Amino acid sequence: MTRVNLKGINRIRKKLADGSIREHHYVGRGKGAMKFWDSASGITLGSPEYVEAFTKASKSSTPAQGKFRSVILRFIESQDFTELAPRTQSDMKKSFFHSTNGIDHRFGDAPLAAFEDPRIRRQALDWRDKIGGKVGDDRIRHLQRLIGFALDRTMIRQHQLMGIKSIYKGKRAEIFWLPDEVEAFRLGAPAHVWRILAIALETGLRPGDLVELSREHIHRTPHGHRIVIWTKKRKRLASIPVTRTMAEIIAVTPDQQTRLIVNKGGQPYQHENYLGDAVSTWRDKIKIRSQLQLKDARGTAATRLLEAGAELKEIATHMGWSIKHAAEVIERYVALSPRMTDGLAEKLAQAESRTKLQTDLQTGGGQK
């Protein structure tokens, strides 16, 4: 059994009637001890859920009042946290309660007054840099959220971590499913796996929304149908037109099948990650670029809107992006797509021809 480096855990092992051993973890000893975990709980030892349970139990035996831990505990009980999407809550808890580099582990025992001292900024940045990468950026962003919450609740009087910029620069905006790759996947992957990518390309939805997509989300319009769904990550109501290809996918879906995406056995996928895993597995079998992931279908879907004549603002609204991010995605695609380059060249040639014709008409150069 893995050991975790948390102080004050009292571990007790008991033999059950069937001869098996069950381990119980308490904070404190004697009558005042508080149990927070046992080996039959289903919670992985050392996981963020384990550390959270330990932290809450510690609050009773060792009051968190006056410590930064009190901010964490108050935040996760507030509507600021409970109204967040489940995935966001899970990500935050990992930041808060990671057993080696989480916020509680590093700052939980610090007095609240320490966060009013300008020197806390350097300590927080050193901690972020030691973690590094996107995880480090997530940790500091979640710490900033906690400090902002504490400031709003007058638990502290100053915010010393404002204006910290991210250091991790993702490069996924450069990755798209190009037409020949999409066609190779369609021909090589099983129908139920191709369906995952096809629907992602037609809707631009994230995996967390794709896994929930059902007939109930399809609504009739005066001239066709649309998909109306509350997105999990942004918690916004998305209204997505049903394209001709999407309509064909819906039409061949068995009447008894509620979810539009199911596994080989005809059952809904139990977690959004399984969708990406299925696509990646067959991507490798078909020998398509290993960088491609299901999530890259979102950028690909945006470029299809561009090719259909949508304006930048319309694309940003449809995808739930900022104008700036939408512009970056489109810029990358134009640079990488031979088809887009050829299309722009053709448009330029047509424009030049129109200009020449107008000039000839005005000057008489077109007469013999």
N, C-alpha and C positions, 0 to 999 in steps of 0.2 A: 504494500500500500504506500502510495506517494506521501511524503511528508511536506508540509508547508510551513514557511517561516513566519508564523504569527505568535506573538507573545501572549501567555496567559491561557493557553488551551489545556484543559484537563482531559486526557484520553483514558477511557475506561472500556475494557473488553469483557464481554459477558458470553458465557456458553449457554446456548439455547437447548431446549428439550430434545431437539433432533440432532444435537451434537455440533451444529454449526456455530461459528463465532460471529458476534455482531459487535462492532465498535461504536461507542457513543462519545461525542465531544461536548464538553461543558466549558462555560466561562466561570471560573471560580471553583471553590471546593466546599464541601459540607452542605448544610441545609440551604445556604444562600446561592448554591451553584445553579446556573441556568443552562439547560441543554439546548443546543442549537443545531445539532446534526447527528445522524447515525448512518451506518453503512447501508441501511435498507431504504434510505430516503429518496434515492434516485438522483441526488445532487452529487456531481463529481467533486471529489476532494480537491481543494485548491482552485475551483472554478470561481468566476465572479459571483455566482449565486451563493457559494459556500462562504466567501469572504463577506458578502452582504449580510448573511445570517449571523456570522460571528460579530460583525460590527454592531448590528442591532442589539444582540445579546450583551455586548460589552457596554452599550449605552446604559443598561439597567444596573450593571455591577460597578461600572466606572463612568459616572456622568460625563456626557459630551459637552455640557454647557461651558461656554468660553473657549472651546476648541473649534477648529475648522470642520471637524467631523460633524458638528451640529448643523452646519450648513448643508452638508451632503444629505444627512438624514431628513432634514426639513424639506429639502428640494424634492426628494423622491416621494414624499407624501403629499406634495402640492399638485394643484392642477397644471402648473407649468410643466410638470413631468408626466402625469397620468394621462393628459390629453395628447401626448405625442404618439406617433405611430409606433407599433410594437417593435419594429426593426430599429427605430431610433432609440427607444428605451433600452433595448438589448445592447446596442453599441455604447450608450452612455454608461450602463452598468459595468461594462468591461473596462471603461476608462476609470470609473470610480473605484472599483473593487478588485482590479487585477492584483494578484498576490505579490508580485515583485516590483512592478513599476506603475501601479495604479495611483490615483490621486489620494485616496485614503491612506495608502501605504506610505506615500511621501509626505503628505501635508496634513493628514487627519489629526495628529496630536499637536499641531502647531496652534498657538493661541491666535484668536481672531485678530488681535492687534497687529500681528506680524504682517497681515495682508494690507495694512495701511502704511507700512514702512516701504519706501521706494526700493529698498534693497531686495524685496521679494521678487521683483521683476527679473533680476539677474539669476536668482535661484531657480525660478520657474523656467527661464530660457535654457539654463544649463541642463535641467531635468529633461526638457523637451529635446534638446540636441543629443543627449545621451541615448534616448529612445530612438530618435531618428525617423526619417521617412514619413509616410502618410500617417502611421500610427502616432508618431510624435506630434504631428499637427493636430490630429484628432484629440489627443490628450490635452493640449494647451487650449484648444477651442472649447472643450468641455469644462476645463478649469475656469476659463473666462466666463462661461455661462453661469457657473456657480457663484463667482464673485459678483457678477451683475445681479443675480438673484439676491445675494446677501446685501448688496447696496440698496436695492429696492425695498428690502424688509428692514432697513436700518440696523442690520446686524454689524455692518462696518460702515465707515464714513467716506472712504476713498477707494477708487478702482485703479490699482497700479498696473494692470495688465492690458489696458486698452491699446488698440492700434498695432498689435503684434501680427505680422504678416506670415502667411504660410511659406514654408521653405521647400515643400515637396511639390514638384511640377509633374503632374500626370501627363502622359502622352497618348491617351486613348482617343483624343480628338483626331489623331492622324490615322486611325484604323477604321476601315470600312469593309463591308462585304461588297466586293466588286461583282458586276453582273455574271462573269464567267464562273466565279466562285459560288455564287448562289445557284447557278444552273448545275454545277458539279455536285453540290450538296443535294439538290432536288433529285438528281438521277441516282445518287449513291446511297443516300440514307433511307432507312425504313420510313414508311408513310407517316407513322405516328411521331417520329423525330423531325422529319421534314416539316410537319405541321407546326411544330414549335417555332422554328425559324420563320416560316412563311407568315404566320400570324404576327410575329414580332416585327417583321419587315412592313407588313400592311398597316399596323396600328401605331408603331413606335412606343408601345407600352413597355414598362420595366418588367423583369421576371416576376416580381412580387404581385403585379397586377395580372400578368398573363396567366398565372397559376389559378387565379380566382375567376377568370373570364368565363361567363356562362350566357345562355340564351336570354336570361333575365336582363342582361345589359344591352340587348339589341332592341332598338325602338324604330318604329316606322316614321318616315318623313314624307312630305308631299311628293317627293320624286325618288324615293328610295328608302334607305335605312341608315341609321347611325348607331354607334356604340356610346353609351353614356355610363361612366364609371367613376366612382370616387377613388382617386389614386392614393395608394398607401403612404408613399414617401412624402409627397407634397400636401396631401389631404386637400386636393382640389378636384372639382368636378370637370372631367375631361369629356368633350363631345367630339367623337372621331367619325368622319364619314366612312361608310362601308364601301370600299372599292369593289371593282368588278371581281378581282381575284378573291377578296375576302368574302364576297357574296357567294362565290363558287365553293369556297371552303365550308361556309355555313350550310349551303344546300346539300352537300354530301355527308353532313354530320347526321348520324342516326338519330331518329326522333327521341329515343329513350336516353340519349346521352345529353346530360345537362351541361357539363363543363365542355368547353370547346377544345381543351387540350387534355388528353388522357394518356396513360402509359400503354405498353404493349398488351396488357391484360384488360384494357378498357376502363381502368380505374383512375380517378384523379390523382395527380402527383401530390404527395404529402407535404412537400416543401419546395419553395421556389428554386433552391439550389440544385435540385434534381433536374430541372429543365436545362440549366446551363451545363450540368455534367453530361447529360445525354447528347447535347449538341457538340460539346468538346470531344467526346468519345468518338463520334462518327466523323467529325472534322479530321481527327488524326487517322482514322481508318481510310478515309478518302484521300488523305495526304494533301489537304488544303493548308494554307499558311497557319502555323501553330499559334500566331499571335491573336487570331480571330476568336472572339467570344460571343456568346449570345447577346451580351449587353451592347456590343457594337452595332447591333441591328437598329438601335435608336438613332445613331448618327446617320446610318444608311437610309432610314425612313425619312429623315429630315431632308436628305439630298434629293429624294424622290419628289418631295414637295417643291423643291427648288426647280427641278426639271419640269414640273407640271405648271410652273409659272407663278408659284406663291411668292409673296413678298417676304422680306426678312422678318418683319414684325409678325406676320401670320405664322411663319415657321416657329418663331420663339414662343408665341402663345400656344400653339398646338403642342409643342414638346415640353412646355413648362420651363423654358430656359430664359436667361437674360438675353437681351439683344446682343451683348458683347460675346457671350458664349456661342450663340447661334452663328454670328459672323465668323468666329474662329473655326467652327466646324465646317461651314460652307467654304471658307478660304482653303482649308486643308483639302477638301474634296475636289475643288476645282483644280488644285495643283496636282492631285494624284490620279484623277480620272481621265483617261484618254478620250472617252466618249464626250465628257464635258468640254475638254479642250477643243475637240473637233467641232462640237456644236457652237462654241463661241467663235471659232474661226469662220464657220459658215455664216453666222450672223454678221460678223464683221465684213465678210465678202459681199453679202447682200446689201448691207448699209452703204458700202463703197460704190456698189453698182447703182443704187438709187441716187446717190450724190452725183455720180458721173452723168447719169441720165438727166437729172435736173439741170446740171451745168450745160450739157449739150443743148437742151431745149431753150435755155436762156440765151445762149450765145450763137445758136444756129449751127453748132458744130455737128449736129446729127443730120444736117441736110446735105444732099449731094449736088 
